[in-house]
Amino acid sequence: MKKNWIFIAAVAAAFGWVGEAKSQDNTLTPQEVGEGWKLLWDGKTTEGWRGAKMDAFPAQGWSVENGTLRVHKSGGAESTNGGDIVTTQRYKNFILKVDFKITKGANSGIKYFVDPDMNKGAGSAIGCEFQLLDDNNHPDAKLGVKGNRTLGALYDLIPPDRSDKAYNFDEKVFNTATIIVEGGRVQHYLNGVKILEYVRNTQEFNALVAYSKYVGWPNFGNADQGHILLQDHGDEVFFKNLKIKELSDERLPEAGEKFKLGMAGYTFVNFDLDKTLEALQKTDVHYLCIKDFHLPLNSTDEQIAAFHAKLASKGVTGYAVGPIYMRSKEEVDNAFAYAKRVGVKLIVGVPNVELLPYVDKKVKEYDFKYAIHLHGPDIALYPDADDVWSHTKDLDSRIGMCLDIGHDVRNGKNPAADLKKYHARVFDIHIKDVTGNTKAGYSVEIGRGVIDFPSLVEALREVGYSGVCSLEHEKNMKDPFVGIGESIGYFRAIIQATK
């Protein structure tokens, strides 16, 4: 296919999360003000809030005490005392941060996309809910399906990640709930660590609603905008530091797609983590495959926690580790233990062929996905998708491939066709462009080479690929940033042009 040159500018930093400076309770630092943050509550009055089912703020059930917004205990019933409160304004795309403290046995929630007119009867107003719950002492934690009513869940729909790394919660102090809404894409964070993500207005989301308590509410969760709500569930709960940053209505081209756009860590082999995250912010990319030169295999738990906190402060998620080369059982053991401590469930690996039965054993033990990175004609080990499939087709189905489309093409293959053929075993994709379909081909910016990207994007949609397409930029690696921006812009343009 003859391709037109399509270039779009890389988008400036999207999220602008709060930096190192700390503000006093219910205030904003100069940096936060400059980044576009606003207070949703001033810490002193009830300005900006009203009862969900009334025109004024409730006369009972809520109080402002020492810089906190307190829900009074009233027997644990839903919205029977003061009732829920909502913002007087509605919001569309935003980052919301709320510090909360729940008391023993308490139940509450932070809702968004709330339409107060949807439920004029008894009970709470209707909207998507970041569940607030004392999981150890409230019976609701054991109801629902697979924990979808526990702390941090999208209530009655999606459970949070309950792994030790993600589920960092201290019932004795204030914790921070963060909700990011960017078009259809929504994320929940607890204390700076992402615990769930979903996409609204999709068949999958609507199917979840159909099996939830919200099945009777038309268009639940799919409204274009709505109010933000704090719930009165009859238990004592405290709120403070309610902050919001409204995001542009301009949606990234990949918003609403099943697949995500990310960066392969190897792109930044010559740069530290700060420079890496700066590049991700400037291109508005929010997923990173973690390389060990940024987070060594022998990192302590404290170093791993600090690494995740730094990523979260820039709106970035580390979704996998690798590629990691494995030439012995000990190196396989170390890689799986490392991934578990990092808190990811995808390893991009390059194991010696004789180690594959041992990798199969470890995959079963850890319940991780393992994606073998293919290397093209330069290395005999796993040169293309066909070769990876031939070595893994009889192994556990959680062992598959990282489809490096550039290397696949340089070994004479068609990555779009290989994606369709092996999609059930494609767990990660490295995107790049190359000048030819032989060993002589070399890496260039996406759009300057021979790869048919419209066909690749259409194949991603056809097979329902839900992983990450990570740019692995291998040109001018000591000064790659212009090429990175060009490549991300071209790929996004193809996504938009083929919708």
C-alpha positions in Angstrom: 0.0 0.0 0.0 1.3 3.4 -0.9 1.3 5.5 2.3 0.7 9.2 2.7 3.0 11.1 5.0 0.9 11.9 8.0 2.3 13.8 10.9 0.6 15.2 14.0 2.3 17.1 16.8 2.9 15.1 20.0 0.6 16.3 22.7 1.9 18.3 25.7 1.8 16.7 29.1 -1.7 15.7 30.0 -2.1 15.0 33.6 0.3 17.4 35.3 0.1 15.6 38.6 1.2 17.4 41.8 5.0 17.6 42.2 7.2 17.4 45.3 5.9 20.5 47.0 3.3 19.8 49.7 0.4 22.1 50.4 -1.4 22.7 53.7 -4.8 21.0 54.0 -7.4 22.4 51.7 -5.1 24.7 49.9 -3.1 24.6 46.6 0.6 25.2 46.1 1.7 27.7 43.4 2.7 24.7 41.3 -0.7 23.2 41.5 -2.4 26.4 40.6 -0.1 26.7 37.6 -1.0 23.2 36.5 -4.7 23.9 36.6 -5.8 22.3 39.8 -8.8 23.7 41.7 -10.2 23.1 45.1 -13.6 21.4 45.2 -14.0 22.3 48.9 -12.4 25.2 50.7 -12.2 23.4 54.1 -14.4 26.0 55.9 -17.8 26.3 54.2 -20.2 24.2 52.2 -19.8 26.4 49.1 -19.9 24.5 45.9 -21.9 21.6 47.3 -25.6 20.8 47.8 -27.7 17.8 48.7 -28.1 15.3 45.9 -31.9 15.5 46.2 -32.3 19.1 47.4 -31.3 22.6 46.4 -29.3 23.4 49.5 -26.7 21.7 51.6 -28.2 19.2 54.1 -29.2 20.8 57.5 -28.1 17.6 59.3 -25.9 14.5 58.9 -22.8 16.5 57.7 -20.6 19.0 59.4 -17.4 21.0 58.8 -14.9 20.3 61.7 -11.2 21.4 61.8 -10.7 21.3 58.1 -12.5 18.1 57.5 -15.9 17.3 56.0 -17.6 14.8 58.3 -20.4 12.4 57.6 -22.2 11.6 60.9 -22.9 8.1 62.1 -26.7 7.3 61.8 -27.2 3.6 61.9 -25.6 2.5 58.6 -28.6 3.1 56.3 -28.1 4.5 52.8 -28.9 8.2 52.4 -31.5 8.4 55.3 -29.9 11.1 57.5 -28.3 14.0 55.7 -28.2 12.2 52.4 -25.6 12.4 49.7 -24.0 15.6 48.7 -23.0 16.6 45.1 -21.0 19.3 43.5 -23.0 22.2 42.1 -21.0 21.9 38.9 -20.8 18.9 36.5 -17.5 17.5 35.1 -16.5 15.7 32.0 -12.7 14.9 31.8 -10.7 15.3 35.0 -8.3 14.1 37.6 -10.0 14.0 41.0 -8.1 13.6 44.3 -9.9 13.1 47.7 -8.3 12.4 51.0 -10.6 10.2 53.1 -10.6 8.4 56.5 -13.1 5.7 57.3 -14.0 4.6 60.8 -14.4 0.9 61.9 -17.1 -0.8 60.0 -17.8 2.2 57.8 -19.3 2.3 54.3 -19.3 5.3 51.9 -18.3 6.2 48.4 -17.1 8.8 45.9 -19.3 8.8 42.8 -18.8 10.5 39.5 -21.0 10.9 36.4 -23.9 11.3 38.8 -27.3 12.4 37.5 -29.2 13.5 40.7 -32.5 13.4 38.7 -32.1 9.7 37.9 -33.2 8.5 41.3 -35.7 10.7 43.1 -36.8 7.8 45.4 -35.1 6.2 48.4 -31.5 5.4 48.4 -28.4 6.9 47.0 -28.1 9.0 43.8 -26.9 7.0 40.8 -23.4 7.1 39.4 -20.1 5.3 39.0 -18.6 4.7 42.5 -15.1 4.5 43.9 -16.1 2.3 46.9 -15.0 3.4 50.4 -15.4 0.5 52.8 -13.9 -1.1 55.9 -13.4 -4.4 54.2 -12.5 -6.2 57.5 -15.6 -5.2 59.4 -18.4 -4.4 56.9 -20.4 -7.3 55.4 -20.6 -5.7 52.0 -17.0 -6.7 51.3 -18.1 -10.3 51.0 -21.0 -9.6 48.7 -21.0 -8.9 45.0 -18.7 -10.8 42.7 -14.9 -11.4 43.3 -14.5 -8.4 45.5 -16.3 -5.8 43.4 -17.7 -4.2 46.5 -14.5 -3.8 48.4 -12.4 -0.7 49.0 -11.4 1.0 45.7 -13.7 -1.1 43.5 -15.9 0.3 40.8 -18.8 -0.6 43.0 -20.6 -3.8 42.0 -18.8 -3.9 38.6 -15.0 -4.3 38.8 -12.9 -5.4 41.7 -9.6 -3.6 42.6 -6.2 -5.1 42.3 -5.7 -6.5 45.8 -2.1 -7.4 45.4 0.2 -6.2 48.2 1.9 -3.7 46.0 -1.2 -2.0 44.8 -3.4 -2.3 47.9 -1.5 0.0 50.1 -4.1 1.2 52.7 -3.8 2.3 56.3 -7.2 2.6 58.2 -5.6 4.7 60.9 -4.8 7.7 58.7 -6.1 9.7 55.8 -5.7 7.9 52.5 -6.0 9.3 49.0 -8.4 8.2 46.3 -7.7 9.4 42.8 -10.0 9.1 39.8 -8.8 9.9 36.3 -11.4 10.3 33.5 -10.1 10.8 30.0 -13.0 10.3 27.5 -14.1 6.7 27.9 -11.0 5.6 29.8 -11.3 5.7 33.6 -8.7 4.7 36.3 -8.9 4.3 40.1 -5.8 4.9 42.2 -5.3 4.3 45.9 -2.5 6.2 47.5 -0.8 6.8 44.2 -1.0 3.2 42.9 -3.5 2.2 40.1 -5.9 -0.5 41.3 -8.3 -0.7 38.3 -9.0 0.6 34.8 -11.9 0.4 32.4 -13.4 1.9 29.3 -17.0 3.2 29.3 -19.3 3.0 26.4 -18.0 -0.4 25.3 -19.7 -3.7 24.9 -17.6 -5.1 27.8 -18.7 -2.3 30.2 -22.3 -2.5 29.2 -22.2 -6.3 29.8 -20.9 -5.7 33.3 -23.7 -3.2 34.0 -26.2 -5.8 32.7 -25.2 -8.2 35.5 -25.0 -5.5 38.2 -27.5 -3.8 40.5 -27.5 -0.9 37.9 -29.1 -2.9 35.1 -32.4 -1.0 35.5 -30.8 2.5 35.1 -30.7 3.6 31.4 -27.3 4.4 30.0 -25.6 3.9 33.4 -22.0 5.1 33.5 -22.0 6.3 29.9 -23.1 9.9 30.4 -21.0 12.6 28.8 -20.6 14.5 32.1 -22.0 14.5 35.6 -21.7 15.7 39.2 -19.3 14.4 41.8 -20.8 12.9 44.9 -19.8 12.1 48.5 -22.0 9.4 50.0 -23.9 9.4 53.2 -24.3 5.7 54.1 -25.0 6.2 57.8 -21.4 5.7 58.9 -18.8 8.1 60.2 -16.3 9.1 57.4 -14.0 12.1 57.0 -13.0 14.0 53.8 -10.5 16.7 53.1 -8.2 18.0 50.3 -10.8 17.6 47.5 -9.0 18.8 44.4 -9.8 18.5 40.7 -8.0 19.2 37.5 -10.2 19.4 34.4 -8.7 17.9 31.3 -9.1 19.0 27.7 -12.2 17.7 25.8 -9.8 16.7 23.0 -9.5 13.0 23.3 -6.4 11.1 22.3 -6.9 9.0 19.2 -6.4 5.8 21.1 -9.1 6.7 23.7 -11.9 4.2 23.3 -9.7 1.6 21.6 -9.2 -1.7 23.4 -5.4 -1.5 22.9 -3.2 1.0 24.7 -0.3 3.1 23.6 3.0 2.8 25.6 6.7 3.0 25.5 9.3 0.1 25.7 11.8 0.9 28.3 14.8 0.0 26.0 14.0 3.2 24.0 15.6 5.1 26.9 18.7 3.0 27.5 20.8 6.1 27.6 18.6 8.1 29.9 17.6 8.1 33.5 14.0 7.7 34.7 13.3 11.4 35.1 14.2 12.0 31.4 12.2 9.0 30.4 9.1 10.2 32.2 9.6 13.7 30.8 9.5 12.2 27.3 6.3 10.2 28.1 4.6 13.4 29.4 5.5 15.4 26.4 4.0 12.7 24.1 1.1 12.1 26.4 1.9 8.4 26.7 0.9 6.7 30.0 2.3 3.1 29.9 5.9 2.0 30.3 7.4 -1.5 30.0 10.0 -1.4 32.8 13.6 -2.1 32.0 16.1 -3.2 34.7 18.4 -0.2 34.1 15.6 1.9 35.5 14.6 -0.5 38.2 17.3 -3.1 38.9 16.4 -6.8 39.5 17.8 -6.5 43.1 15.7 -3.4 44.0 14.4 -3.3 47.5 10.7 -3.0 48.3 11.4 0.6 49.3 13.0 1.3 46.0 10.2 -0.3 44.1 7.6 1.7 46.1 9.5 4.9 45.3 9.7 4.0 41.6 5.9 3.4 41.4 5.3 6.7 43.3 7.4 8.6 40.8 5.6 7.0 37.8 2.2 7.7 39.4 3.2 11.4 40.0 3.5 11.7 36.2 0.4 9.7 35.4 2.4 6.7 34.1 1.8 3.0 34.8 4.5 0.4 34.6 2.6 -2.5 33.0 5.3 -5.1 32.5 9.0 -5.9 33.0 11.5 -6.7 30.3 12.9 -7.9 28.1 14.8 -10.0 30.5 17.3 -12.6 29.1 17.3 -15.9 31.0 20.1 -18.4 30.5 19.6 -20.5 33.6 16.9 -21.7 36.0 18.3 -19.2 38.6 17.8 -16.3 36.2 14.2 -17.5 35.5 13.6 -17.7 39.3 15.0 -14.2 39.7 12.9 -12.7 36.9 9.6 -14.1 38.3 10.4 -13.1 41.8 11.3 -9.6 40.5 8.0 -9.2 38.6 6.1 -10.3 41.7 7.8 -7.7 43.8 7.3 -5.0 41.2 3.6 -5.9 41.1 3.1 -6.7 37.4 1.7 -9.8 35.9 3.5 -9.7 32.5 7.1 -10.6 31.9 8.7 -9.9 28.5 11.5 -12.5 28.4 14.1 -14.2 26.2 14.7 -17.7 27.7 17.0 -20.3 26.3 14.9 -22.9 24.5 15.9 -25.7 26.9 14.4 -23.6 29.8 10.9 -23.4 28.3 9.6 -26.4 30.4 10.8 -24.6 33.5 9.2 -21.3 32.4 6.0 -23.3 31.9 6.3 -24.5 35.5 6.9 -21.0 36.8 3.9 -19.5 34.8 1.6 -22.0 36.5 3.1 -21.2 39.9 2.8 -17.4 39.6 -0.2 -17.1 37.3 1.7 -14.6 35.2 1.7 -14.1 31.4 5.1 -14.6 29.7 5.8 -12.9 26.4 8.8 -14.1 24.4 10.5 -11.2 22.6 11.3 -12.1 19.0 14.5 -10.8 17.5 14.4 -11.0 13.7 17.3 -12.3 11.6 20.1 -10.9 13.8 19.8 -13.6 16.5 18.9 -17.3 15.8 16.9 -17.4 19.0 13.2 -16.6 18.3 13.6 -14.7 15.0 9.9 -14.3 14.2 6.3 -15.0 15.3 6.2 -18.4 13.6 9.2 -19.5 15.5 7.9 -18.3 18.9 4.6 -20.1 18.2 6.4 -23.4 17.2 8.2 -23.4 20.6 5.2 -22.4 22.8 2.0 -23.8 21.1 2.1 -26.9 23.4 2.9 -25.0 26.6 0.7 -23.3 29.0 -1.6 -20.7 27.2 -0.1 -18.0 29.4 3.2 -18.3 27.5 3.1 -16.4 24.2 5.0 -13.6 22.5 6.0 -10.0 22.4 5.3 -9.3 18.7 8.1 -6.9 17.7 6.7 -5.9 14.3 10.0 -4.4 13.0 12.0 -7.6 13.7 9.1 -9.7 12.3 9.2 -7.8 9.0 13.0 -8.0 8.8 12.6 -11.8 8.9 10.3 -11.6 5.9 7.0 -11.8 7.8 3.8 -9.8 7.9 3.0 -8.6 11.4 -0.6 -7.8 10.8 -1.1 -11.4 9.4 0.9 -12.8 12.3 -1.2 -10.9 14.8 -4.4 -12.3 13.3 -2.9 -15.8 13.3 -1.5 -15.9 16.8 -3.6 -13.2 18.6 -4.5 -15.5 21.5 -0.8 -15.7 22.4 0.2 -12.1 21.7 0.6 -10.4 25.1 2.7 -7.4 24.1 3.6 -5.5 20.9 6.6 -3.5 20.1 5.9 -1.0 17.4 8.6 0.6 15.1 9.3 1.0 11.4 12.1 -0.5 9.3 13.4 0.3 5.8 13.1 -3.2 4.4 11.9 -6.8 4.8 15.4 -8.3 5.0 18.3 -8.3 7.4 19.6 -5.2 5.7 16.5 -3.2 6.9 17.1 -0.8 9.7 15.0 1.1 12.2 13.5 4.5 11.2 10.7 6.7 12.5 7.2 5.2 12.2 5.8 6.2 8.8 9.2 6.4 7.0 9.6 2.7 6.4 7.8 -0.2 4.7 5.4 -1.4 7.4 1.7 -1.1 6.6 0.4 0.6 9.7 -3.2 1.0 8.6 -3.4 -2.8 8.2 -1.8 -3.3 11.6 -4.3 -1.0 13.4 -7.2 -2.7 11.6 -5.9 -6.1 12.7 -5.6 -4.8 16.3 -9.3 -4.0 16.2 -10.3 -7.2 14.3 -8.7 -9.5 16.9 -9.7 -7.3 19.9 -6.1 -6.9 21.1 -6.3 -5.4 24.6 -2.6 -5.2 25.5 -0.2 -2.3 24.9 1.5 -1.2 21.7 4.8 0.1 23.0 7.1 2.2 20.8 10.6 0.8 20.8 12.5 3.5 19.1 16.0 2.4 18.0 17.2 5.3 15.8 19.5 8.0 17.1 19.2 6.4 20.6 21.5 9.1 22.2 19.1 11.8 20.9 15.8 10.0 20.1 13.2 12.6 21.2 12.3 14.2 17.9 12.0 10.7 16.4 9.9 9.5 19.3 7.5 12.4 18.9 7.2 11.9 15.1 6.6 8.1 15.6 3.9 8.6 18.2 2.2 11.3 16.2 2.2 9.1 13.0 0.8 6.1 14.9 -2.0 8.2 16.4 -2.8 9.7 13.1 -3.2 6.2 11.6 -5.5 5.3 14.5 -7.6 8.4 13.8 -7.6 8.0 10.1 -8.8 4.4 10.2 -11.6 4.8 12.7 
